[in-house]
Amino acid sequence: MADFIPYDDRDGWIWLDGKFVPWRDAKIHVLTHGLHYGACVFEGERAYEGEVFRGTEHSKRLHKSAELVGYKIPVPVADLDRIKLELMQKNGFPDCYVRAFAWRGSEMMGVSAQQATIRTCVAVWQWGNYFADKMKGIRVTMSDWKRPSPETIPCHAKAAGLYMICTMSKHKAEAEGYADALMLDYRGYVAELTGANVFLVRDGAIHTPTPDCFLNGITRQTVIQLAKARGYEVIERHITPDELPSFSECFITGTAAEVTPVAEMAGHTYKPGEISANLMGDYEKLVRRKLVLDKVA
Ligand SMILES: Cc1ncc(COP(=O)(O)O)c(C=O)c1O
């Protein structure tokens, strides 16, 4: 659970539109297009021991998300990478969460905002484990909401509007005592959690949904590489919910969640086991540069 120091009342620095500003002064006007119309794009990244894990990939994904929702971020990828590091140093956070984001500003307030400037910001803060006591495994319920079709919304953009149903699903799950919710996609296939990708294990093979209508997480791609390097078979395919009882292990991946085993999902129980533990360990070593991917045992 995150701490409760309000996010607008902290010491430190935030980078906003070209300048490092004192944390409490990083403000925008209430009549901001990005707040009203959902096309803010953002990244969630983690830095370990002074280095942002896959930082450039995240900066590139931020640019791609903006392109998918129809605008161009005025800060090049290389500058974003440099700003993240400078900001971590300025705040004194070698280990932290990194949030880079962009949105349409306040010049126009209507569905059309062709002349609105694109604003860009980077903030960093200290954020521990997303889920407590990971190896115990989290309990996940089934969401009432489904991931939308690629014909409905640019579903590969990490854009704020797509998170409305994630927050609704997560709030309902938490109110019922669960840690998170599994979302099916518009066709009824297993998709992802509200902020993480999902993996399932059967007979030693790892199955994971094909990311054709949801985020192909950077952690997901990393964990697939780690699994293959260990010699595990990884099968990307459409998975139906009625298959869920046939798996023995389940784990989720995401920048915030890292690799977290699942003890229960949609009413089925799983045993956080060897494959989950191995990949959790490998990921922890990789992000701290204690393991090189092509040298995994
Ligand atoms: C909806 C959703 N799916 C998957 C992920 C995992 O993506 P990544 O591993 O790039 O953090 C995230 C986190 O960003 C997410 O919010």
The ligand as an SDF file (V2000), in Angstrom:
LIG
                    3D

 16 16  0  0  0  0  0  0  0  0999 V2000
   -3.0850   -2.0850  -17.7030 C   0  0  0  0  0  0  0  0  0  0  0  0
   -1.6460   -2.4840  -17.5980 C   0  0  0  0  0  0  0  0  0  0  0  0
   -1.2590   -3.6460  -18.1410 N   0  0  0  0  0  0  0  0  0  0  0  0
    0.0120   -4.0680  -18.0690 C   0  0  0  0  0  0  0  0  0  0  0  0
    0.9850   -3.3020  -17.4350 C   0  0  0  0  0  0  0  0  0  0  0  0
    2.3970   -3.7850  -17.3700 C   0  0  0  0  0  0  0  0  0  0  0  0
    3.2280   -2.9770  -18.1490 O   0  0  0  0  0  0  0  0  0  0  0  0
    4.7560   -2.7420  -17.7940 P   0  0  0  0  0  0  0  0  0  0  0  0
    5.3400   -4.0870  -17.5380 O   0  0  0  0  0  0  0  0  0  0  0  0
    5.3070   -2.1080  -19.0120 O   0  0  0  0  0  0  0  0  0  0  0  0
    4.8120   -1.8860  -16.5830 O   0  0  0  0  0  0  0  0  0  0  0  0
    0.6210   -2.0960  -16.8650 C   0  0  0  0  0  0  0  0  0  0  0  0
    1.6100   -1.2350  -16.2030 C   0  0  0  0  0  0  0  0  0  0  0  0
    2.0900   -0.3090  -16.7940 O   0  0  0  0  0  0  0  0  0  0  0  0
   -0.7130   -1.6600  -16.9510 C   0  0  0  0  0  0  0  0  0  0  0  0
   -1.0920   -0.5090  -16.4060 O   0  0  0  0  0  0  0  0  0  0  0  0
  1  2  1  0
  2  3  1  0
  2 15  2  0
  3  4  2  0
  4  5  1  0
  5  6  1  0
  5 12  2  0
  6  7  1  0
  7  8  1  0
  8  9  2  0
  8 10  1  0
  8 11  1  0
 12 13  1  0
 12 15  1  0
 13 14  2  0
 15 16  1  0
M  END
$$$$
